[in-house]
């Protein structure tokens, strides 16, 4: 029984190692043009302004704070 168990465990380890090597071969570098083209993606950017807005302190009193504008809601934007 012990040699059979050793054989089964060895086979499982060998199979897991083979899958890990295959997974590494499928990595895509999105920092390159080729990587972005492989997933049919596009890099997007937009200038941001830091603006002063009304806020609230922990105790509820009004104060001034900062926010960024426009918000990065890429999921809501058109993909065209």
PyMOL commands that set and color helices and strands:
alter all, ss='L'
color gray80, all
select helices_A, chain A and resi 2-25+33-38+74-76
alter helices_A, ss='H'
color red, helices_A
select strands_A, chain A and resi 49-56+62-69
alter strands_A, ss='S'
color yellow, strands_A
deselect
rebuild
show_as cartoon
